Amino acid sequence: MIAISFLGIANYQETTYVWREQSCTTCFFTESLPHFYPELERVLLFVTPTVQNHANFRTLTGRMGDLVQPIAIPEGHSEQELWQIFD
């Protein structure tokens, strides 16, 4: 199974995510996915250049290791960049 997720530069707060009878407490939703879906092989994480240089990215990839595959996307500051993200 492959999941897709996005990450930003917000000040994420710790939350308890619940699925069926399991729970996972983390500030990143993406980090909860392997707890709920142990068959998860990879998470495609869409990130802008700003996010790739942010502590959130370093923390999440440090916790999840090779399970996360970053996918670079543009910042989305123009219509052209938004179409690139859409494509």
NORSUL-V825311 format. One record per backbone hydrogen bond with DSSP energy under -0.5 kcal/mol. CO is the residue of the C=O (numbers start at 1). NH is the residue of the N-H. Records with the same first field share a line. If there is no record, write none. Layout:
# NORSUL-V825311
CO->NH, NH
This chain:
# NORSUL-V825311
1->41, 42
3->44
5->46
10->12
15->17, 26
17->24
19->22
22->19
24->17, 26
26->15
27->29
28->31, 32
29->32, 33
30->33
32->35, 36
33->37
37->40
42->3
43->45, 69
44->5, 46
45->47, 71
46->7
47->73
48->52
49->53
50->53
51->54, 57
54->58
55->59
56->60
57->61
58->62
59->63
60->64
61->65
64->67
65->68
67->43
68->70
69->45
70->72
71->47
78->82
79->83
80->84
81->85
82->86
83->87
